[in-house]
Amino acid sequence: MGSARQITGSSGYRSQGSSVQVLHAIRPVESVWIQKPDGKILTHEIKKGTREVRINY
């Protein structure tokens, strides 16, 4: 599948991890899967040559 990251609302007492994620890909990326807290999976297709993706949730 490729790289995966978990983004959470908090990472400790009065703190929050970064919502910005940097992923490295060996092959061209074709899509990104997002699993929401309710378990629903969203797929976002990536156009060839795209270097940055911003997903608003």
N, CA, C and O atoms as CSV, one atom per row, in Angstrom:
chain,resi,resn,atom,element,x,y,z
A,1,MET,N,N,0.816,-1.185,0.000
A,1,MET,CA,C,0.000,0.000,0.000
A,1,MET,C,C,0.866,1.257,0.000
A,1,MET,O,O,0.693,2.123,-0.858
A,2,GLY,N,N,1.784,1.367,0.938
A,2,GLY,CA,C,2.611,2.564,1.011
A,2,GLY,C,C,2.632,3.149,2.401
A,2,GLY,O,O,2.276,2.478,3.370
A,3,SER,N,N,3.046,4.393,2.505
A,3,SER,CA,C,3.173,5.060,3.796
A,3,SER,C,C,1.808,5.276,4.437
A,3,SER,O,O,0.802,5.428,3.744
A,4,ALA,N,N,1.785,5.288,5.771
A,4,ALA,CA,C,0.543,5.533,6.508
A,4,ALA,C,C,0.865,6.363,7.747
A,4,ALA,O,O,1.930,6.213,8.345
A,5,ARG,N,N,-0.057,7.232,8.123
A,5,ARG,CA,C,0.090,8.063,9.324
A,5,ARG,C,C,-1.241,8.138,10.040
A,5,ARG,O,O,-2.297,8.120,9.408
A,6,GLN,N,N,-1.191,8.222,11.355
A,6,GLN,CA,C,-2.383,8.456,12.154
A,6,GLN,C,C,-2.303,9.882,12.690
A,6,GLN,O,O,-1.288,10.288,13.256
A,7,ILE,N,N,-3.382,10.633,12.504
A,7,ILE,CA,C,-3.439,12.005,12.999
A,7,ILE,C,C,-4.482,12.028,14.106
A,7,ILE,O,O,-5.629,11.638,13.889
A,8,THR,N,N,-4.092,12.484,15.291
A,8,THR,CA,C,-5.004,12.515,16.429
A,8,THR,C,C,-5.200,13.940,16.914
A,8,THR,O,O,-4.403,14.828,16.613
A,9,GLY,N,N,-6.259,14.144,17.661
A,9,GLY,CA,C,-6.565,15.472,18.188
A,9,GLY,C,C,-5.654,15.882,19.330
A,9,GLY,O,O,-5.456,17.074,19.562
A,10,SER,N,N,-5.094,14.915,20.049
A,10,SER,CA,C,-4.181,15.259,21.141
A,10,SER,C,C,-3.130,14.177,21.279
A,10,SER,O,O,-3.370,13.014,20.957
A,11,SER,N,N,-1.967,14.573,21.760
A,11,SER,CA,C,-0.890,13.596,21.929
A,11,SER,C,C,-0.370,13.600,23.365
A,11,SER,O,O,0.635,12.953,23.660
A,12,GLY,N,N,-1.031,14.309,24.241
A,12,GLY,CA,C,-0.619,14.372,25.631
A,12,GLY,C,C,-1.310,15.526,26.330
A,12,GLY,O,O,-2.155,16.198,25.741
A,13,TYR,N,N,-0.960,15.753,27.561
A,13,TYR,CA,C,-1.573,16.797,28.367
A,13,TYR,C,C,-1.354,18.171,27.734
A,13,TYR,O,O,-0.216,18.608,27.564
A,14,ARG,N,N,-2.440,18.844,27.389
A,14,ARG,CA,C,-2.421,20.190,26.804
A,14,ARG,C,C,-1.522,20.295,25.571
A,14,ARG,O,O,-0.812,21.285,25.391
A,15,SER,N,N,-1.561,19.272,24.733
A,15,SER,CA,C,-0.719,19.294,23.533
A,15,SER,C,C,-1.485,18.719,22.346
A,15,SER,O,O,-2.526,18.081,22.506
A,16,GLN,N,N,-0.953,18.958,21.168
A,16,GLN,CA,C,-1.554,18.434,19.949
A,16,GLN,C,C,-0.451,18.197,18.937
A,16,GLN,O,O,0.424,19.041,18.742
A,17,GLY,N,N,-0.500,17.046,18.298
A,17,GLY,CA,C,0.457,16.736,17.249
A,17,GLY,C,C,0.139,17.534,15.991
A,17,GLY,O,O,-0.963,18.063,15.845
A,18,SER,N,N,1.083,17.617,15.105
A,18,SER,CA,C,0.905,18.366,13.866
A,18,SER,C,C,-0.061,17.642,12.930
A,18,SER,O,O,-0.031,16.417,12.817
A,19,SER,N,N,-0.912,18.411,12.265
A,19,SER,CA,C,-1.796,17.821,11.269
A,19,SER,C,C,-1.115,17.766,9.895
A,19,SER,O,O,-1.657,17.178,8.959
A,20,VAL,N,N,0.046,18.366,9.776
A,20,VAL,CA,C,0.817,18.337,8.528
A,20,VAL,C,C,1.649,17.056,8.519
A,20,VAL,O,O,2.411,16.789,9.448
A,21,GLN,N,N,1.493,16.280,7.468
A,21,GLN,CA,C,2.207,15.015,7.343
A,21,GLN,C,C,3.054,15.026,6.086
A,21,GLN,O,O,2.603,15.466,5.029
A,22,VAL,N,N,4.284,14.540,6.201
A,22,VAL,CA,C,5.174,14.430,5.050
A,22,VAL,C,C,5.395,12.948,4.810
A,22,VAL,O,O,5.894,12.230,5.677
A,23,LEU,N,N,5.012,12.498,3.611
A,23,LEU,CA,C,5.149,11.090,3.257
A,23,LEU,C,C,6.084,10.963,2.064
A,23,LEU,O,O,6.037,11.776,1.141
A,24,HIS,N,N,6.919,9.959,2.085
A,24,HIS,CA,C,7.856,9.702,0.996
A,24,HIS,C,C,7.331,8.535,0.173
A,24,HIS,O,O,6.905,7.523,0.732
A,25,ALA,N,N,7.358,8.665,-1.138
A,25,ALA,CA,C,6.884,7.596,-2.014
A,25,ALA,C,C,7.980,7.200,-2.993
A,25,ALA,O,O,8.622,8.058,-3.599
A,26,ILE,N,N,8.186,5.916,-3.140
A,26,ILE,CA,C,9.163,5.404,-4.110
A,26,ILE,C,C,8.552,5.412,-5.509
A,26,ILE,O,O,9.225,5.738,-6.487
A,27,ARG,N,N,7.264,5.048,-5.594
A,27,ARG,CA,C,6.540,5.034,-6.867
A,27,ARG,C,C,5.610,6.246,-6.918
A,27,ARG,O,O,5.311,6.829,-5.876
A,28,PRO,N,N,5.148,6.637,-8.100
A,28,PRO,CA,C,4.173,7.732,-8.195
A,28,PRO,C,C,2.901,7.397,-7.410
A,28,PRO,O,O,2.418,6.266,-7.458
A,29,VAL,N,N,2.371,8.370,-6.701
A,29,VAL,CA,C,1.166,8.177,-5.892
A,29,VAL,C,C,-0.060,8.347,-6.780
A,29,VAL,O,O,-0.161,9.323,-7.523
A,30,GLU,N,N,-0.987,7.405,-6.704
A,30,GLU,CA,C,-2.202,7.443,-7.509
A,30,GLU,C,C,-3.410,7.916,-6.708
A,30,GLU,O,O,-4.314,8.544,-7.258
A,31,SER,N,N,-3.428,7.613,-5.401
A,31,SER,CA,C,-4.559,8.021,-4.572
A,31,SER,C,C,-4.160,8.047,-3.099
A,31,SER,O,O,-3.139,7.489,-2.696
A,32,VAL,N,N,-5.002,8.715,-2.313
A,32,VAL,CA,C,-4.827,8.783,-0.860
A,32,VAL,C,C,-6.115,8.275,-0.237
A,32,VAL,O,O,-7.206,8.658,-0.658
A,33,TRP,N,N,-5.991,7.413,0.764
A,33,TRP,CA,C,-7.157,6.920,1.503
A,33,TRP,C,C,-7.198,7.616,2.847
A,33,TRP,O,O,-6.172,7.764,3.511
A,34,ILE,N,N,-8.383,8.042,3.247
A,34,ILE,CA,C,-8.577,8.678,4.555
A,34,ILE,C,C,-9.658,7.901,5.284
A,34,ILE,O,O,-10.758,7.719,4.763
A,35,GLN,N,N,-9.344,7.441,6.496
A,35,GLN,CA,C,-10.357,6.774,7.300
A,35,GLN,C,C,-10.794,7.712,8.406
A,35,GLN,O,O,-9.993,8.096,9.258
A,36,LYS,N,N,-12.065,8.079,8.393
A,36,LYS,CA,C,-12.625,9.002,9.364
A,36,LYS,C,C,-12.887,8.280,10.684
A,36,LYS,O,O,-12.928,7.050,10.718
A,37,PRO,N,N,-13.066,9.041,11.784
A,37,PRO,CA,C,-13.320,8.421,13.083
A,37,PRO,C,C,-14.529,7.476,13.104
A,37,PRO,O,O,-14.558,6.528,13.889
A,38,ASP,N,N,-15.522,7.729,12.248
A,38,ASP,CA,C,-16.698,6.856,12.216
A,38,ASP,C,C,-16.454,5.580,11.405
A,38,ASP,O,O,-17.359,4.759,11.259
A,39,GLY,N,N,-15.232,5.410,10.876
A,39,GLY,CA,C,-14.864,4.212,10.128
A,39,GLY,C,C,-15.017,4.341,8.621
A,39,GLY,O,O,-14.515,3.496,7.880
A,40,LYS,N,N,-15.698,5.379,8.151
A,40,LYS,CA,C,-15.894,5.579,6.712
A,40,LYS,C,C,-14.549,5.877,6.040
A,40,LYS,O,O,-13.747,6.652,6.563
A,41,ILE,N,N,-14.309,5.261,4.887
A,41,ILE,CA,C,-13.059,5.463,4.154
A,41,ILE,C,C,-13.328,6.320,2.926
A,41,ILE,O,O,-14.208,6.008,2.125
A,42,LEU,N,N,-12.571,7.397,2.780
A,42,LEU,CA,C,-12.665,8.286,1.628
A,42,LEU,C,C,-11.431,8.073,0.760
A,42,LEU,O,O,-10.339,7.850,1.284
A,43,THR,N,N,-11.590,8.139,-0.551
A,43,THR,CA,C,-10.470,8.012,-1.480
A,43,THR,C,C,-10.333,9.309,-2.269
A,43,THR,O,O,-11.317,9.831,-2.792
A,44,HIS,N,N,-9.115,9.824,-2.352
A,44,HIS,CA,C,-8.830,11.056,-3.078
A,44,HIS,C,C,-7.820,10.721,-4.171
A,44,HIS,O,O,-6.677,10.373,-3.874
A,45,GLU,N,N,-8.233,10.824,-5.426
A,45,GLU,CA,C,-7.348,10.533,-6.556
A,45,GLU,C,C,-6.307,11.647,-6.704
A,45,GLU,O,O,-6.620,12.821,-6.503
A,46,ILE,N,N,-5.076,11.282,-7.056
A,46,ILE,CA,C,-3.971,12.230,-7.219
A,46,ILE,C,C,-3.598,12.295,-8.696
A,46,ILE,O,O,-3.326,11.270,-9.321
A,47,LYS,N,N,-3.586,13.506,-9.248
A,47,LYS,CA,C,-3.193,13.674,-10.650
A,47,LYS,C,C,-1.692,13.495,-10.798
A,47,LYS,O,O,-0.927,13.817,-9.889
A,48,LYS,N,N,-1.277,12.983,-11.943
A,48,LYS,CA,C,0.135,12.761,-12.229
A,48,LYS,C,C,0.905,14.081,-12.113
A,48,LYS,O,O,0.458,15.110,-12.621
A,49,GLY,N,N,2.047,14.048,-11.451
A,49,GLY,CA,C,2.889,15.223,-11.297
A,49,GLY,C,C,2.569,16.083,-10.083
A,49,GLY,O,O,3.264,17.065,-9.823
A,50,THR,N,N,1.519,15.726,-9.333
A,50,THR,CA,C,1.162,16.490,-8.145
A,50,THR,C,C,2.203,16.270,-7.057
A,50,THR,O,O,2.585,15.132,-6.784
A,51,ARG,N,N,2.664,17.352,-6.434
A,51,ARG,CA,C,3.687,17.253,-5.401
A,51,ARG,C,C,3.151,17.539,-4.009
A,51,ARG,O,O,3.802,17.209,-3.017
A,52,GLU,N,N,1.977,18.146,-3.918
A,52,GLU,CA,C,1.409,18.478,-2.616
A,52,GLU,C,C,-0.109,18.300,-2.672
A,52,GLU,O,O,-0.756,18.666,-3.653
A,53,VAL,N,N,-0.655,17.735,-1.609
A,53,VAL,CA,C,-2.098,17.518,-1.515
A,53,VAL,C,C,-2.572,18.119,-0.200
A,53,VAL,O,O,-1.971,17.884,0.848
A,54,ARG,N,N,-3.645,18.890,-0.257
A,54,ARG,CA,C,-4.245,19.458,0.956
A,54,ARG,C,C,-5.652,18.892,1.077
A,54,ARG,O,O,-6.477,19.045,0.176
A,55,ILE,N,N,-5.911,18.239,2.199
A,55,ILE,CA,C,-7.217,17.644,2.428
A,55,ILE,C,C,-7.839,18.327,3.638
A,55,ILE,O,O,-7.298,18.263,4.742
A,56,ASN,N,N,-8.968,18.976,3.428
A,56,ASN,CA,C,-9.679,19.648,4.519
A,56,ASN,C,C,-10.766,18.721,5.034
A,56,ASN,O,O,-11.566,18.183,4.269
A,57,TYR,N,N,-10.775,18.548,6.345
A,57,TYR,CA,C,-11.758,17.662,6.960
A,57,TYR,C,C,-12.550,18.417,7.985
A,57,TYR,O,O,-13.437,17.849,8.622
